[in-house]
Amino acid sequence: MILTKIEIEQRKDRFYSLMNEKCPDWDIAVFFDRVNQYYFTGTMQNSVLIFLKSGEGHYFVKKSYKRAMIESKFNNIHEMTSFRDIPSIIGEHKYKNGYVEMGKLPMGLYNMINKYLDIENVKSVDGKIAYQRSIKSAYELEIMSEAGRKHNKFLREIVPCLLKEGMSELEFAALYGHEMIKNGHQGMLNYNMFQPNTASGDIAFGENSVYPTAFDGPGGTKGLYPVQSKLGNADRKLKQGDMVFADWDFAYHGYHSDITQIYIYKGSVSDEMLKAHNECIKIKDMASKMLKPGVLPCDIYNKAMTTLNEKYKDNFMGANNENVKFLGHGLGLCVDEMPVIAPRYDIPLEENMVIAIEPKISFEGTGLVGVEDTYIVTKDGGLCITGGMDDIIEVN
């Protein structure tokens, strides 16, 4: 799974073509986000990446320059002590239009741009790089497919053996994370969103899967206390008849797969919840068949909502009147990427986008049911890379 120089050069060439087509006024593009830097260079350092319209790319590394030289096959890697070193390499020029990552750019770094790079108009590059990263190369699809295979195997073969009566939710989450790493997960997740405050997914027993949460997803977790509201609750113990909700992305060589798996521990699923779960399977199957080039994500969402049984609409994709307004999301180097299957997202799908579809229905006081799998957009519809096993797993 080596990121080759050819792959890096192709990504750079695609970026130049995209910017010249969509933003012909651009003079300079500046990247501070380490995930974007990894995408273009193959390393993640304390650094700044600059592309000039003239065709030059420059990677300025404060720490660790030595590691960057070991890991990266990017041309023009420079050691720097501060941002003031940049003009001495690229020259002191006045740039009319500079494109930077506005979505997560701290004001301190923004001021550094103004101080050491003379840019008249600062504009956002976020949408352009998000679009480019949404269309995966063969190299990326190979890694994501392997992540999906490992993820599915872990949920089917390992997780049922971890559940023990009387264990706390927090204990289960700790074992879950430990075993994920033993089975290939890299141990951390990356997000595009600002301040996700999590390195894990949603792990919950019973009613805790619908506990109010700040995270923009259909599931919930109670967590330990307000400052740690994500990774399991110490007081909630597993008991017979509990539903167990597991929605934790698997990250492998930087790339993510996404599956939600529901378990029932030493009990049976009620008819009401089983019907709702089957409704989610129906929605997921319908949506996945529509994952074809040219289809509008908003059309997929709207068809899902018209297909959904009316009695589930109040509890679809969330609880506590805090339902999220999407059905699925892109993923790759981050969990939350373009495109989004949402009511106003009208940018057509393209081949080799990767999308997780995750319909879920909540039951207050009982928990959440539903499914999620990850798909590649193809001309024949979504190609599932995570197994597509929708059943609620019984653990006895």
PyMOL commands that set and color helices and strands:
alter all, ss='L'
color gray80, all
select helices_A, chain A and resi 5-22+34-41+65-71+83-90+107-116+126-134+138-162+169-182+206-210+271-289+297-307+310-315
alter helices_A, ss='H'
color red, helices_A
select strands_A, chain A and resi 28-31+46-52+57-63+77-79+94-100+118-124+202-205+243-247+250-252+255-257+260-265+328-330+337-341+354-357+360-363+367-370+373-376+383-384+393-395
alter strands_A, ss='S'
color yellow, strands_A
deselect
rebuild
show_as cartoon
